Amino acid sequence: MTLSAVTANRLDDGVVVYLTEAAGWSENLNDAARAEKGPAADELLAKGGADFLAVVGPYLIDVVSAENGLQLVNMRETIRAAGPSVRTDLGKQAGN
């Protein structure tokens, strides 16, 4: 079953983050709060959108529960979560 989670970019360094149940932000997708699509997902997005001092551009993404945790459904989000794709010496792929 596809669920919704909220993602954004952290304001101070641009890192991809996910809204948690405690209304904080985590770099780990498995920490993300999730909700069924519809009003519950919209409510989750409103909670994330109120944190305009910590993040920029929050929006809903599709996730699915798998044996090893949450997985992103959309290829764009998979690439975005991996870090910059133009330079392999920067971001998560460089081990930073």
KAKA-V209112 format. One record per residue. RES is the residue in one letter. D_FIRST is the distance of its C-alpha to the first C-alpha in Angstrom with 1 decimal. Layout:
res=(RES:RES)
d_first=(D_FIRST:D_FIRST)
This chain:
res=(M:T:L:S:A:V:T:A:N:R:L:D:D:G:V:V:V:Y:L:T:E:A:A:G:W:S:E:N:L:N:D:A:A:R:A:E:K:G:P:A:A:D:E:L:L:A:K:G:G:A:D:F:L:A:V:V:G:P:Y:L:I:D:V:V:S:A:E:N:G:L:Q:L:V:N:M:R:E:T:I:R:A:A:G:P:S:V:R:T:D:L:G:K:Q:A:G:N)
d_first=(0.0:3.8:6.4:10.1:13.0:16.7:18.9:22.6:25.7:28.1:31.3:33.8:32.6:29.8:27.3:23.6:22.3:19.2:19.6:19.6:19.4:23.2:23.4:24.7:23.7:22.8:22.9:20.4:16.7:15.9:18.0:16.0:15.1:11.7:10.9:8.9:10.3:13.8:16.6:15.0:14.1:17.6:19.2:17.8:19.2:22.4:22.8:22.5:24.8:27.5:28.1:30.1:32.6:30.2:27.8:28.0:25.5:22.3:19.4:15.6:13.5:9.9:8.6:6.2:7.5:9.9:13.1:15.2:13.3:11.4:11.5:12.3:10.9:14.3:17.5:19.5:17.8:18.2:21.9:22.3:21.2:23.7:26.6:29.3:29.3:33.0:34.6:33.6:36.2:34.2:31.0:28.6:29.6:33.2:32.3:33.3)
